[in-house]
């Protein structure tokens, strides 16, 4: 997995280091869940880039944002940037279902994660990002 620097003024720490620190800081099931998500990201596609944006939110990208890993008191939320366009045969998406673009997976304490289905979803997101057409250049 590749890492980029954070864009939130974190004093030059790499995104990977900041995510490590976030996992340690949480120190509970949310940190364990975030660490597992990170492992599944790498397993799905070793070319994924880790970033930290929006005041410390882990972001995984490959030719565009795949998803974010937000942590709240009772949930770890994986928000897929183009989730509405992804196949979800396992029914992983359970949040942010009303929009036309994003979809999310809310993971609560003790809930099992379907590793294979999540890896398939991540790979589909990478593939979708890879099919994006480059912006057209205006003619002079």
N, CA, C and O atoms as a GROMACS GRO file, in nm:
protein
  560
    1UNK      N    1   0.086  -0.117   0.000
    1UNK     CA    2   0.000   0.000   0.000
    1UNK      C    3   0.089   0.122   0.000
    1UNK      O    4   0.188   0.129   0.074
    2UNK      N    5   0.055   0.217  -0.081
    2UNK     CA    6   0.130   0.341  -0.090
    2UNK      C    7   0.068   0.442   0.005
    2UNK      O    8  -0.052   0.437   0.033
    3UNK      N    9   0.149   0.532   0.053
    3UNK     CA   10   0.097   0.635   0.141
    3UNK      C   11   0.130   0.772   0.086
    3UNK      O   12   0.232   0.789   0.019
    4UNK      N   13   0.048   0.866   0.112
    4UNK     CA   14   0.078   1.004   0.075
    4UNK      C   15   0.085   1.084   0.203
    4UNK      O   16   0.051   1.034   0.310
    5UNK      N   17   0.128   1.207   0.192
    5UNK     CA   18   0.131   1.291   0.310
    5UNK      C   19  -0.009   1.341   0.340
    5UNK      O   20  -0.095   1.345   0.252
    6UNK      N   21  -0.029   1.378   0.462
    6UNK     CA   22  -0.160   1.428   0.502
    6UNK      C   23  -0.178   1.570   0.451
    6UNK      O   24  -0.080   1.643   0.434
    7UNK      N   25  -0.301   1.609   0.426
    7UNK     CA   26  -0.326   1.745   0.380
    7UNK      C   27  -0.390   1.831   0.488
    7UNK      O   28  -0.454   1.932   0.458
    8UNK      N   29  -0.375   1.791   0.612
    8UNK     CA   30  -0.437   1.868   0.720
    8UNK      C   31  -0.334   1.931   0.813
    8UNK      O   32  -0.364   1.957   0.929
    9UNK      N   33  -0.212   1.957   0.761
    9UNK     CA   34  -0.112   2.027   0.839
    9UNK      C   35  -0.060   1.947   0.955
    9UNK      O   36  -0.042   2.003   1.064
   10UNK      N   37  -0.033   1.820   0.940
   10UNK     CA   38   0.007   1.734   1.050
   10UNK      C   39   0.159   1.729   1.068
   10UNK      O   40   0.212   1.629   1.118
   11UNK      N   41   0.228   1.834   1.029
   11UNK     CA   42   0.370   1.842   1.055
   11UNK      C   43   0.455   1.743   0.979
   11UNK      O   44   0.558   1.699   1.031
   12UNK      N   45   0.417   1.706   0.858
   12UNK     CA   46   0.499   1.620   0.776
   12UNK      C   47   0.486   1.472   0.801
   12UNK      O   48   0.554   1.393   0.735
   13UNK      N   49   0.402   1.430   0.892
   13UNK     CA   50   0.380   1.287   0.916
   13UNK      C   51   0.312   1.227   0.794
   13UNK      O   52   0.228   1.291   0.730
   14UNK      N   53   0.350   1.104   0.761
   14UNK     CA   54   0.284   1.038   0.648
   14UNK      C   55   0.141   1.000   0.687
   14UNK      O   56   0.108   0.988   0.805
   15UNK      N   57   0.060   0.980   0.585
   15UNK     CA   58  -0.078   0.938   0.611
   15UNK      C   59  -0.080   0.806   0.686
   15UNK      O   60  -0.162   0.786   0.776
   16UNK      N   61   0.009   0.715   0.648
   16UNK     CA   62   0.017   0.585   0.714
   16UNK      C   63   0.046   0.602   0.863
   16UNK      O   64  -0.015   0.536   0.947
   17UNK      N   65   0.138   0.690   0.896
   17UNK     CA   66   0.170   0.716   1.036
   17UNK      C   67   0.051   0.776   1.111
   17UNK      O   68   0.024   0.741   1.226
   18UNK      N   69  -0.019   0.866   1.044
   18UNK     CA   70  -0.136   0.928   1.107
   18UNK      C   71  -0.248   0.827   1.130
   18UNK      O   72  -0.317   0.832   1.232
   19UNK      N   73  -0.266   0.735   1.036
   19UNK     CA   74  -0.369   0.632   1.053
   19UNK      C   75  -0.328   0.537   1.165
   19UNK      O   76  -0.412   0.498   1.246
   20UNK      N   77  -0.199   0.500   1.170
   20UNK     CA   78  -0.149   0.419   1.283
   20UNK      C   79  -0.181   0.486   1.416
   20UNK      O   80  -0.229   0.422   1.509
   21UNK      N   81  -0.154   0.616   1.423
   21UNK     CA   82  -0.178   0.691   1.547
   21UNK      C   83  -0.326   0.694   1.580
   21UNK      O   84  -0.364   0.683   1.697
   22UNK      N   85  -0.411   0.709   1.480
   22UNK     CA   86  -0.556   0.712   1.502
   22UNK      C   87  -0.605   0.578   1.558
   22UNK      O   88  -0.687   0.574   1.650
   23UNK      N   89  -0.553   0.469   1.503
   23UNK     CA   90  -0.591   0.336   1.550
   23UNK      C   91  -0.550   0.320   1.696
   23UNK      O   92  -0.628   0.270   1.778
   24UNK      N   93  -0.428   0.362   1.730
   24UNK     CA   94  -0.381   0.353   1.870
   24UNK      C   95  -0.463   0.443   1.961
   24UNK      O   96  -0.498   0.403   2.072
   25UNK      N   97  -0.492   0.563   1.914
   25UNK     CA   98  -0.569   0.660   1.992
   25UNK      C   99  -0.707   0.606   2.026
   25UNK      O  100  -0.755   0.623   2.138
   26UNK      N  101  -0.772   0.540   1.931
   26UNK     CA  102  -0.905   0.485   1.957
   26UNK      C  103  -0.898   0.377   2.063
   26UNK      O  104  -0.977   0.376   2.157
   27UNK      N  105  -0.801   0.285   2.048
   27UNK     CA  106  -0.774   0.184   2.150
   27UNK      C  107  -0.890   0.093   2.187
   27UNK      O  108  -0.890   0.035   2.296
   28UNK      N  109  -0.988   0.080   2.102
   28UNK     CA  110  -1.102  -0.006   2.132
   28UNK      C  111  -1.145  -0.078   2.005
   28UNK      O  112  -1.067  -0.087   1.910
   29UNK      N  113  -1.266  -0.128   2.003
   29UNK     CA  114  -1.315  -0.204   1.888
   29UNK      C  115  -1.312  -0.120   1.760
   29UNK      O  116  -1.296  -0.175   1.651
   30UNK      N  117  -1.329   0.011   1.772
   30UNK     CA  118  -1.326   0.096   1.652
   30UNK      C  119  -1.186   0.098   1.590
   30UNK      O  120  -1.173   0.095   1.467
   31UNK      N  121  -1.084   0.103   1.673
   31UNK     CA  122  -0.947   0.097   1.622
   31UNK      C  123  -0.918  -0.038   1.558
   31UNK      O  124  -0.854  -0.045   1.453
   32UNK      N  125  -0.964  -0.145   1.621
   32UNK     CA  126  -0.947  -0.279   1.564
   32UNK      C  127  -1.018  -0.291   1.430
   32UNK      O  128  -0.966  -0.351   1.336
   33UNK      N  129  -1.137  -0.234   1.422
   33UNK     CA  130  -1.215  -0.239   1.297
   33UNK      C  131  -1.146  -0.157   1.188
   33UNK      O  132  -1.138  -0.201   1.073
   34UNK      N  133  -1.097  -0.040   1.223
   34UNK     CA  134  -1.026   0.043   1.126
   34UNK      C  135  -0.900  -0.029   1.076
   34UNK      O  136  -0.867  -0.022   0.958
   35UNK      N  137  -0.829  -0.096   1.167
   35UNK     CA  138  -0.710  -0.173   1.128
   35UNK      C  139  -0.746  -0.288   1.035
   35UNK      O  140  -0.674  -0.315   0.940
   36UNK      N  141  -0.857  -0.354   1.061
   36UNK     CA  142  -0.902  -0.463   0.974
   36UNK      C  143  -0.940  -0.410   0.836
   36UNK      O  144  -0.904  -0.470   0.734
   37UNK      N  145  -1.011  -0.300   0.831
   37UNK     CA  146  -1.048  -0.239   0.703
   37UNK      C  147  -0.922  -0.209   0.624
   37UNK      O  148  -0.915  -0.236   0.504
   38UNK      N  149  -0.825  -0.154   0.690
   38UNK     CA  150  -0.697  -0.122   0.626
   38UNK      C  151  -0.631  -0.246   0.567
   38UNK      O  152  -0.580  -0.243   0.455
   39UNK      N  153  -0.632  -0.356   0.642
   39UNK     CA  154  -0.574  -0.482   0.593
   39UNK      C  155  -0.650  -0.533   0.471
   39UNK      O  156  -0.589  -0.581   0.375
   40UNK      N  157  -0.781  -0.524   0.475
   40UNK     CA  158  -0.862  -0.571   0.363
   40UNK      C  159  -0.840  -0.483   0.239
   40UNK      O  160  -0.843  -0.533   0.127
   41UNK      N  161  -0.819  -0.354   0.260
   41UNK     CA  162  -0.787  -0.264   0.149
   41UNK      C  163  -0.660  -0.312   0.080
   41UNK      O  164  -0.655  -0.325  -0.043
   42UNK      N  165  -0.557  -0.339   0.158
   42UNK     CA  166  -0.429  -0.380   0.102
   42UNK      C  167  -0.441  -0.516   0.033
   42UNK      O  168  -0.381  -0.538  -0.072
   43UNK      N  169  -0.518  -0.605   0.093
   43UNK     CA  170  -0.538  -0.737   0.031
   43UNK      C  171  -0.612  -0.724  -0.102
   43UNK      O  172  -0.581  -0.795  -0.197
   44UNK      N  173  -0.708  -0.635  -0.107
   44UNK     CA  174  -0.787  -0.616  -0.229
   44UNK      C  175  -0.703  -0.557  -0.342
   44UNK      O  176  -0.717  -0.596  -0.458
   45UNK      N  177  -0.615  -0.462  -0.306
   45UNK     CA  178  -0.534  -0.396  -0.408
   45UNK      C  179  -0.412  -0.331  -0.342
   45UNK      O  180  -0.424  -0.225  -0.280
   46UNK      N  181  -0.295  -0.393  -0.356
   46UNK     CA  182  -0.175  -0.336  -0.296
   46UNK      C  183  -0.138  -0.197  -0.351
   46UNK      O  184  -0.055  -0.129  -0.292
   47UNK      N  185  -0.198  -0.156  -0.460
   47UNK     CA  186  -0.172  -0.024  -0.518
   47UNK      C  187  -0.255   0.088  -0.459
   47UNK      O  188  -0.244   0.203  -0.503
   48UNK      N  189  -0.337   0.058  -0.361
   48UNK     CA  190  -0.420   0.160  -0.298
   48UNK      C  191  -0.331   0.258  -0.222
   48UNK      O  192  -0.232   0.220  -0.160
   49UNK      N  193  -0.367   0.384  -0.229
   49UNK     CA  194  -0.294   0.491  -0.161
   49UNK      C  195  -0.371   0.532  -0.037
   49UNK      O  196  -0.492   0.554  -0.042
   50UNK      N  197  -0.300   0.543   0.075
   50UNK     CA  198  -0.361   0.593   0.199
   50UNK      C  199  -0.340   0.744   0.205
   50UNK      O  200  -0.233   0.795   0.175
   51UNK      N  201  -0.445   0.812   0.244
   51UNK     CA  202  -0.439   0.956   0.264
   51UNK      C  203  -0.514   0.988   0.392
   51UNK      O  204  -0.590   0.906   0.443
   52UNK      N  205  -0.492   1.107   0.442
   52UNK     CA  206  -0.569   1.157   0.555
   52UNK      C  207  -0.621   1.294   0.514
   52UNK      O  208  -0.544   1.382   0.476
   53UNK      N  209  -0.752   1.310   0.521
   53UNK     CA  210  -0.815   1.435   0.479
   53UNK      C  211  -0.916   1.479   0.584
   53UNK      O  212  -0.945   1.407   0.680
   54UNK      N  213  -0.968   1.597   0.563
   54UNK     CA  214  -1.080   1.647   0.643
   54UNK      C  215  -1.060   1.628   0.793
   54UNK      O  216  -1.141   1.566   0.862
   55UNK      N  217  -0.950   1.683   0.840
   55UNK     CA  218  -0.920   1.681   0.984
   55UNK      C  219  -0.904   1.540   1.041
   55UNK      O  220  -0.957   1.509   1.147
   56UNK      N  221  -0.831   1.457   0.969
   56UNK     CA  222  -0.792   1.328   1.024
   56UNK      C  223  -0.868   1.206   0.978
   56UNK      O  224  -0.851   1.099   1.036
   57UNK      N  225  -0.949   1.217   0.876
   57UNK     CA  226  -1.026   1.102   0.827
   57UNK      C  227  -0.939   1.019   0.732
   57UNK      O  228  -0.888   1.072   0.632
   58UNK      N  229  -0.920   0.890   0.761
   58UNK     CA  230  -0.847   0.803   0.668
   58UNK      C  231  -0.924   0.791   0.536
   58UNK      O  232  -1.046   0.775   0.534
   59UNK      N  233  -0.849   0.799   0.426
   59UNK     CA  234  -0.907   0.789   0.292
   59UNK      C  235  -0.820   0.693   0.212
   59UNK      O  236  -0.698   0.702   0.215
   60UNK      N  237  -0.886   0.602   0.140
   60UNK     CA  238  -0.814   0.509   0.054
   60UNK      C  239  -0.851   0.541  -0.090
   60UNK      O  240  -0.968   0.553  -0.124
   61UNK      N  241  -0.747   0.554  -0.175
   61UNK     CA  242  -0.767   0.596  -0.314
   61UNK      C  243  -0.690   0.507  -0.409
   61UNK      O  244  -0.588   0.447  -0.374
   62UNK      N  245  -0.740   0.501  -0.530
   62UNK     CA  246  -0.671   0.442  -0.644
   62UNK      C  247  -0.738   0.499  -0.767
   62UNK      O  248  -0.851   0.460  -0.799
   63UNK      N  249  -0.673   0.590  -0.836
   63UNK     CA  250  -0.732   0.662  -0.949
   63UNK      C  251  -0.858   0.737  -0.906
   63UNK      O  252  -0.953   0.750  -0.983
   64UNK      N  253  -0.858   0.784  -0.785
   64UNK     CA  254  -0.973   0.852  -0.726
   64UNK      C  255  -1.006   0.789  -0.592
   64UNK      O  256  -0.956   0.681  -0.560
   65UNK      N  257  -1.088   0.855  -0.515
   65UNK     CA  258  -1.124   0.804  -0.382
   65UNK      C  259  -1.205   0.676  -0.395
   65UNK      O  260  -1.301   0.669  -0.472
   66UNK      N  261  -1.166   0.576  -0.317
   66UNK     CA  262  -1.243   0.452  -0.306
   66UNK      C  263  -1.341   0.470  -0.190
   66UNK      O  264  -1.463   0.464  -0.208
   67UNK      N  265  -1.285   0.492  -0.070
   67UNK     CA  266  -1.372   0.512   0.045
   67UNK      C  267  -1.299   0.581   0.159
   67UNK      O  268  -1.176   0.591   0.159
   68UNK      N  269  -1.376   0.626   0.255
   68UNK     CA  270  -1.324   0.686   0.376
   68UNK      C  271  -1.349   0.590   0.492
   68UNK      O  272  -1.432   0.500   0.482
   69UNK      N  273  -1.278   0.611   0.600
   69UNK     CA  274  -1.296   0.530   0.721
   69UNK      C  275  -1.321   0.619   0.841
   69UNK      O  276  -1.230   0.648   0.918
   70UNK      N  277  -1.443   0.663   0.855
   70UNK     CA  278  -1.479   0.753   0.964
   70UNK      C  279  -1.513   0.673   1.090
   70UNK      O  280  -1.569   0.564   1.082
   71UNK      N  281  -1.478   0.729   1.204
   71UNK     CA  282  -1.509   0.662   1.330
   71UNK      C  283  -1.597   0.753   1.416
   71UNK      O  284  -1.568   0.871   1.435
   72UNK      N  285  -1.702   0.695   1.466
   72UNK     CA  286  -1.796   0.763   1.554
   72UNK      C  287  -1.809   0.683   1.682
   72UNK      O  288  -1.749   0.576   1.695
   73UNK      N  289  -1.884   0.732   1.775
   73UNK     CA  290  -1.898   0.665   1.905
   73UNK      C  291  -1.949   0.521   1.892
   73UNK      O  292  -1.899   0.431   1.959
   74UNK      N  293  -2.048   0.500   1.807
   74UNK     CA  294  -2.110   0.367   1.800
   74UNK      C  295  -2.094   0.298   1.665
   74UNK      O  296  -2.153   0.192   1.643
   75UNK      N  297  -2.015   0.357   1.574
   75UNK     CA  298  -2.004   0.298   1.441
   75UNK      C  299  -1.872   0.338   1.376
   75UNK      O  300  -1.820   0.447   1.397
   76UNK      N  301  -1.821   0.246   1.295
   76UNK     CA  302  -1.714   0.279   1.200
   76UNK      C  303  -1.783   0.279   1.064
   76UNK      O  304  -1.846   0.182   1.024
   77UNK      N  305  -1.770   0.392   0.993
   77UNK     CA  306  -1.842   0.410   0.867
   77UNK      C  307  -1.744   0.410   0.751
   77UNK      O  308  -1.652   0.491   0.746
   78UNK      N  309  -1.767   0.318   0.659
   78UNK     CA  310  -1.693   0.316   0.533
   78UNK      C  311  -1.783   0.379   0.428
   78UNK      O  312  -1.884   0.321   0.389
   79UNK      N  313  -1.746   0.499   0.383
   79UNK     CA  314  -1.826   0.566   0.282
   79UNK      C  315  -1.756   0.553   0.147
   79UNK      O  316  -1.646   0.604   0.128
   80UNK      N  317  -1.821   0.485   0.054
   80UNK     CA  318  -1.768   0.464  -0.080
   80UNK      C  319  -1.811   0.580  -0.167
   80UNK      O  320  -1.930   0.607  -0.182
   81UNK      N  321  -1.713   0.650  -0.225
   81UNK     CA  322  -1.740   0.772  -0.302
   81UNK      C  323  -1.836   0.749  -0.418
   81UNK      O  324  -1.920   0.834  -0.446
   82UNK      N  325  -1.825   0.634  -0.485
   82UNK     CA  326  -1.912   0.603  -0.599
   82UNK      C  327  -1.995   0.477  -0.570
   82UNK      O  328  -2.025   0.399  -0.661
   83UNK      N  329  -2.031   0.460  -0.446
   83UNK     CA  330  -2.100   0.339  -0.403
   83UNK      C  331  -2.230   0.309  -0.474
   83UNK      O  332  -2.264   0.192  -0.494
   84UNK      N  333  -2.304   0.413  -0.514
   84UNK     CA  334  -2.432   0.391  -0.582
   84UNK      C  335  -2.412   0.324  -0.718
   84UNK      O  336  -2.506   0.267  -0.773
   85UNK      N  337  -2.291   0.331  -0.771
   85UNK     CA  338  -2.262   0.270  -0.901
   85UNK      C  339  -2.198   0.133  -0.889
   85UNK      O  340  -2.162   0.072  -0.990
   86UNK      N  341  -2.183   0.084  -0.769
   86UNK     CA  342  -2.116  -0.045  -0.748
   86UNK      C  343  -2.215  -0.158  -0.728
   86UNK      O  344  -2.320  -0.140  -0.666
   87UNK      N  345  -2.182  -0.276  -0.781
   87UNK     CA  346  -2.264  -0.393  -0.750
   87UNK      C  347  -2.243  -0.432  -0.604
   87UNK      O  348  -2.131  -0.426  -0.553
   88UNK      N  349  -2.349  -0.471  -0.537
   88UNK     CA  350  -2.340  -0.509  -0.396
   88UNK      C  351  -2.425  -0.635  -0.372
   88UNK      O  352  -2.524  -0.630  -0.299
   89UNK      N  353  -2.385  -0.747  -0.434
   89UNK     CA  354  -2.467  -0.868  -0.422
   89UNK      C  355  -2.478  -0.920  -0.280
   89UNK      O  356  -2.575  -0.988  -0.247
   90UNK      N  357  -2.380  -0.891  -0.195
   90UNK     CA  358  -2.385  -0.938  -0.056
   90UNK      C  359  -2.464  -0.844   0.034
   90UNK      O  360  -2.486  -0.875   0.152
   91UNK      N  361  -2.508  -0.731  -0.019
   91UNK     CA  362  -2.588  -0.638   0.061
   91UNK      C  363  -2.510  -0.572   0.173
   91UNK      O  364  -2.563  -0.553   0.283
   92UNK      N  365  -2.385  -0.536   0.148
   92UNK     CA  366  -2.302  -0.473   0.251
   92UNK      C  367  -2.345  -0.330   0.281
   92UNK      O  368  -2.339  -0.287   0.396
   93UNK      N  369  -2.389  -0.257   0.179
   93UNK     CA  370  -2.428  -0.119   0.203
   93UNK      C  371  -2.553  -0.115   0.290
   93UNK      O  372  -2.655  -0.177   0.260
   94UNK      N  373  -2.542  -0.039   0.401
   94UNK     CA  374  -2.654  -0.031   0.494
   94UNK      C  375  -2.679   0.111   0.544
   94UNK      O  376  -2.756   0.133   0.637
   95UNK      N  377  -2.612   0.209   0.479
   95UNK     CA  378  -2.625   0.347   0.523
   95UNK      C  379  -2.605   0.439   0.402
   95UNK      O  380  -2.545   0.400   0.302
   96UNK      N  381  -2.656   0.560   0.414
   96UNK     CA  382  -2.645   0.660   0.306
   96UNK      C  383  -2.699   0.603   0.175
   96UNK      O  384  -2.637   0.619   0.069
   97UNK      N  385  -2.812   0.538   0.182
   97UNK     CA  386  -2.870   0.471   0.066
   97UNK      C  387  -2.956   0.561  -0.020
   97UNK      O  388  -2.996   0.523  -0.130
   98UNK      N  389  -2.986   0.681   0.029
   98UNK     CA  390  -3.081   0.766  -0.041
   98UNK      C  391  -3.021   0.849  -0.154
   98UNK      O  392  -3.095   0.900  -0.238
   99UNK      N  393  -2.890   0.864  -0.157
   99UNK     CA  394  -2.827   0.949  -0.259
   99UNK      C  395  -2.803   0.879  -0.390
   99UNK      O  396  -2.824   0.758  -0.403
  100UNK      N  397  -2.759   0.956  -0.488
  100UNK     CA  398  -2.731   0.901  -0.621
  100UNK      C  399  -2.584   0.870  -0.643
  100UNK      O  400  -2.547   0.820  -0.749
  101UNK      N  401  -2.499   0.898  -0.545
  101UNK     CA  402  -2.356   0.881  -0.565
  101UNK      C  403  -2.294   0.792  -0.459
  101UNK      O  404  -2.245   0.683  -0.490
  102UNK      N  405  -2.296   0.835  -0.335
  102UNK     CA  406  -2.227   0.762  -0.227
  102UNK      C  407  -2.315   0.653  -0.168
  102UNK      O  408  -2.438   0.656  -0.177
  103UNK      N  409  -2.247   0.556  -0.108
  103UNK     CA  410  -2.312   0.453  -0.025
  103UNK      C  411  -2.215   0.425   0.089
  103UNK      O  412  -2.094   0.444   0.075
  104UNK      N  413  -2.268   0.380   0.201
  104UNK     CA  414  -2.182   0.354   0.317
  104UNK      C  415  -2.216   0.221   0.382
  104UNK      O  416  -2.324   0.165   0.366
  105UNK      N  417  -2.117   0.173   0.456
  105UNK     CA  418  -2.132   0.055   0.538
  105UNK      C  419  -2.106   0.098   0.681
  105UNK      O  420  -1.995   0.141   0.714
  106UNK      N  421  -2.206   0.089   0.766
  106UNK     CA  422  -2.189   0.117   0.909
  106UNK      C  423  -2.159  -0.015   0.979
  106UNK      O  424  -2.236  -0.110   0.971
  107UNK      N  425  -2.046  -0.018   1.048
  107UNK     CA  426  -2.005  -0.138   1.122
  107UNK      C  427  -2.014  -0.106   1.270
  107UNK      O  428  -1.949  -0.013   1.319
  108UNK      N  429  -2.093  -0.184   1.341
  108UNK     CA  430  -2.111  -0.164   1.484
  108UNK      C  431  -2.029  -0.267   1.563
  108UNK      O  432  -1.989  -0.370   1.509
  109UNK      N  433  -2.006  -0.237   1.686
  109UNK     CA  434  -1.928  -0.325   1.772
  109UNK      C  435  -1.984  -0.467   1.770
  109UNK      O  436  -2.104  -0.488   1.788
  110UNK      N  437  -1.897  -0.563   1.747
  110UNK     CA  438  -1.935  -0.703   1.750
  110UNK      C  439  -1.993  -0.757   1.620
  110UNK      O  440  -2.013  -0.877   1.607
  111UNK      N  441  -2.022  -0.669   1.524
  111UNK     CA  442  -2.077  -0.715   1.396
  111UNK      C  443  -1.969  -0.783   1.313
  111UNK      O  444  -1.858  -0.730   1.301
  112UNK      N  445  -2.001  -0.898   1.257
  112UNK     CA  446  -1.902  -0.964   1.170
  112UNK      C  447  -1.888  -0.887   1.038
  112UNK      O  448  -1.982  -0.823   0.991
  113UNK      N  449  -1.770  -0.896   0.980
  113UNK     CA  450  -1.745  -0.834   0.850
  113UNK      C  451  -1.722  -0.946   0.750
  113UNK      O  452  -1.637  -1.033   0.772
  114UNK      N  453  -1.795  -0.943   0.642
  114UNK     CA  454  -1.779  -1.042   0.536
  114UNK      C  455  -1.655  -1.001   0.454
  114UNK      O  456  -1.664  -0.920   0.362
  115UNK      N  457  -1.540  -1.058   0.490
  115UNK     CA  458  -1.413  -1.019   0.429
  115UNK      C  459  -1.415  -1.034   0.278
  115UNK      O  460  -1.376  -0.941   0.206
  116UNK      N  461  -1.459  -1.148   0.229
  116UNK     CA  462  -1.457  -1.173   0.084
  116UNK      C  463  -1.546  -1.075   0.009
  116UNK      O  464  -1.507  -1.022  -0.095
  117UNK      N  465  -1.665  -1.050   0.062
  117UNK     CA  466  -1.757  -0.957  -0.005
  117UNK      C  467  -1.702  -0.814  -0.002
  117UNK      O  468  -1.717  -0.740  -0.099
  118UNK      N  469  -1.638  -0.775   0.109
  118UNK     CA  470  -1.582  -0.642   0.117
  118UNK      C  471  -1.464  -0.626   0.021
  118UNK      O  472  -1.450  -0.522  -0.043
  119UNK      N  473  -1.381  -0.728   0.011
  119UNK     CA  474  -1.270  -0.724  -0.084
  119UNK      C  475  -1.324  -0.711  -0.227
  119UNK      O  476  -1.271  -0.634  -0.306
  120UNK      N  477  -1.428  -0.786  -0.259
  120UNK     CA  478  -1.490  -0.775  -0.392
  120UNK      C  479  -1.542  -0.634  -0.418
  120UNK      O  480  -1.528  -0.581  -0.528
  121UNK      N  481  -1.603  -0.574  -0.316
  121UNK     CA  482  -1.657  -0.438  -0.329
  121UNK      C  483  -1.544  -0.337  -0.351
  121UNK      O  484  -1.555  -0.247  -0.434
  122UNK      N  485  -1.436  -0.352  -0.276
  122UNK     CA  486  -1.320  -0.263  -0.292
  122UNK      C  487  -1.263  -0.277  -0.433
  122UNK      O  488  -1.233  -0.177  -0.498
  123UNK      N  489  -1.249  -0.399  -0.480
  123UNK     CA  490  -1.196  -0.422  -0.615
  123UNK      C  491  -1.288  -0.362  -0.722
  123UNK      O  492  -1.241  -0.309  -0.822
  124UNK      N  493  -1.418  -0.371  -0.700
  124UNK     CA  494  -1.513  -0.311  -0.794
  124UNK      C  495  -1.498  -0.159  -0.795
  124UNK      O  496  -1.509  -0.096  -0.900
  125UNK      N  497  -1.474  -0.101  -0.677
  125UNK     CA  498  -1.455   0.045  -0.669
  125UNK      C  499  -1.328   0.087  -0.741
  125UNK      O  500  -1.326   0.190  -0.810
  126UNK      N  501  -1.222   0.010  -0.726
  126UNK     CA  502  -1.096   0.039  -0.797
  126UNK      C  503  -1.119   0.030  -0.947
  126UNK      O  504  -1.075   0.116  -1.022
  127UNK      N  505  -1.188  -0.075  -0.991
  127UNK     CA  506  -1.215  -0.093  -1.134
  127UNK      C  507  -1.299   0.022  -1.187
  127UNK      O  508  -1.273   0.073  -1.296
  128UNK      N  509  -1.400   0.064  -1.112
  128UNK     CA  510  -1.484   0.175  -1.154
  128UNK      C  511  -1.402   0.303  -1.166
  128UNK      O  512  -1.420   0.379  -1.262
  129UNK      N  513  -1.314   0.329  -1.071
  129UNK     CA  514  -1.229   0.448  -1.080
  129UNK      C  515  -1.140   0.441  -1.204
  129UNK      O  516  -1.109   0.544  -1.264
  130UNK      N  517  -1.098   0.322  -1.241
  130UNK     CA  518  -1.011   0.306  -1.356
  130UNK      C  519  -1.081   0.326  -1.490
  130UNK      O  520  -1.015   0.343  -1.592
  131UNK      N  521  -1.214   0.323  -1.489
  131UNK     CA  522  -1.288   0.341  -1.614
  131UNK      C  523  -1.328   0.485  -1.638
  131UNK      O  524  -1.387   0.517  -1.741
  132UNK      N  525  -1.298   0.572  -1.543
  132UNK     CA  526  -1.336   0.713  -1.559
  132UNK      C  527  -1.267   0.771  -1.681
  132UNK      O  528  -1.148   0.750  -1.704
  133UNK      N  529  -1.343   0.844  -1.758
  133UNK     CA  530  -1.288   0.906  -1.878
  133UNK      C  531  -1.214   1.034  -1.839
  133UNK      O  532  -1.258   1.108  -1.752
  134UNK      N  533  -1.101   1.059  -1.904
  134UNK     CA  534  -1.030   1.183  -1.876
  134UNK      C  535  -1.114   1.303  -1.920
  134UNK      O  536  -1.196   1.294  -2.011
  135UNK      N  537  -1.092   1.414  -1.854
  135UNK     CA  538  -1.165   1.536  -1.889
  135UNK      C  539  -1.132   1.577  -2.031
  135UNK      O  540  -1.018   1.567  -2.074
  136UNK      N  541  -1.233   1.623  -2.102
  136UNK     CA  542  -1.212   1.667  -2.239
  136UNK      C  543  -1.146   1.804  -2.242
  136UNK      O  544  -1.177   1.892  -2.162
  137UNK      N  545  -1.056   1.818  -2.333
  137UNK     CA  546  -0.989   1.947  -2.350
  137UNK      C  547  -1.074   2.033  -2.442
  137UNK      O  548  -1.127   1.986  -2.542
  138UNK      N  549  -1.084   2.159  -2.407
  138UNK     CA  550  -1.158   2.254  -2.491
  138UNK      C  551  -1.074   2.289  -2.611
  138UNK      O  552  -0.952   2.305  -2.602
  139UNK      N  553  -1.139   2.302  -2.722
  139UNK     CA  554  -1.069   2.343  -2.844
  139UNK      C  555  -1.044   2.493  -2.840
  139UNK      O  556  -1.125   2.571  -2.790
  140UNK      N  557  -0.931   2.530  -2.894
  140UNK     CA  558  -0.894   2.673  -2.896
  140UNK      C  559  -0.970   2.748  -3.002
  140UNK      O  560  -0.951   2.869  -3.017
   0.00000   0.00000   0.00000
